């Protein structure tokens, strides 16, 4: 799954366009490298995001198979784990 779509589905950003903008500005990292919005991500990888108000480190537990994920399902099914939030 593309990183911009994943960030939107997990509720990290409100829109896919905002996730794309963060990637284009070099604020989303995978393995210590800035990534493009089209970067494919896999379960088990760790993303680092530098948002305007906070920094996040997220561990991708599972990639959702649907094109939309309810907020309750994100938490209930453990699709993402926040490792660090500053």
C-alpha positions as CSV (number, residue, x, y, z in Angstrom):
1,X,0.0,0.0,0.0
2,X,1.2,3.5,-0.7
3,X,2.4,5.5,2.3
4,X,0.2,8.5,1.6
5,X,-3.0,6.3,1.4
6,X,-1.9,4.4,4.6
7,X,-1.5,7.6,6.6
8,X,-4.9,8.8,5.5
9,X,-6.6,5.4,6.3
10,X,-5.0,5.3,9.8
11,X,-6.2,8.8,10.6
12,X,-2.7,10.3,10.9
13,X,-3.6,12.9,8.3
14,X,-7.1,14.0,7.3
15,X,-6.5,13.7,3.6
16,X,-4.3,11.8,1.2
17,X,-3.2,15.1,-0.3
18,X,-1.9,16.3,3.1
19,X,0.0,13.0,3.5
20,X,1.5,13.6,0.0
21,X,2.5,17.1,0.9
22,X,4.3,15.9,4.1
23,X,6.2,13.3,2.0
24,X,7.1,15.9,-0.6
25,X,8.4,18.2,2.1
26,X,10.7,15.4,3.5
27,X,8.8,15.0,6.7
28,X,8.0,11.2,6.4
29,X,10.9,8.7,6.9
30,X,11.2,5.0,6.5
31,X,14.4,3.4,7.7
32,X,16.0,6.8,8.2
33,X,15.4,7.9,4.7
34,X,12.8,10.5,3.5
35,X,10.3,8.7,1.2
36,X,8.0,9.7,-1.6
37,X,4.2,9.4,-1.3
38,X,4.1,6.5,-3.7
39,X,6.5,4.4,-1.6
40,X,5.0,1.0,-0.9
41,X,5.1,0.0,2.8
42,X,4.8,-3.4,4.4
43,X,3.7,-4.7,7.8
44,X,6.5,-4.6,10.3
45,X,8.1,-1.4,9.1
46,X,8.4,1.7,11.1
47,X,7.5,5.2,9.9
48,X,8.7,8.5,11.4
49,X,6.7,11.6,10.8
50,X,7.5,15.2,11.7
51,X,4.1,17.0,11.8
52,X,3.7,20.7,12.6
53,X,2.6,20.0,16.2
54,X,4.3,16.7,17.0
55,X,6.6,13.9,16.0
56,X,5.4,10.4,15.6
57,X,7.0,7.0,15.3
58,X,4.5,4.4,14.0
59,X,5.0,0.6,13.7
60,X,2.9,-0.8,10.9
61,X,1.2,-3.9,12.4
62,X,-1.0,-4.8,9.4
63,X,-1.9,-3.3,6.1
64,X,-5.7,-2.9,5.7
65,X,-7.3,-4.6,2.7
66,X,-10.1,-2.1,2.5
67,X,-10.2,1.4,1.0
68,X,-11.7,2.8,4.2
69,X,-11.1,2.0,7.8
70,X,-13.4,3.1,10.7
71,X,-11.7,4.8,13.6
72,X,-12.9,2.0,16.0
73,X,-11.4,-0.7,13.7
74,X,-8.0,1.0,13.7
75,X,-7.8,0.6,17.5
76,X,-9.8,-2.7,17.8
77,X,-7.8,-4.6,15.2
78,X,-4.4,-3.1,16.1
79,X,-3.5,-2.0,12.6
80,X,-0.9,0.5,13.8
81,X,1.0,1.0,17.0
82,X,2.3,4.4,18.2
83,X,5.8,3.8,19.4
84,X,6.6,7.4,20.3
85,X,4.7,10.6,20.3
86,X,6.4,13.9,21.1
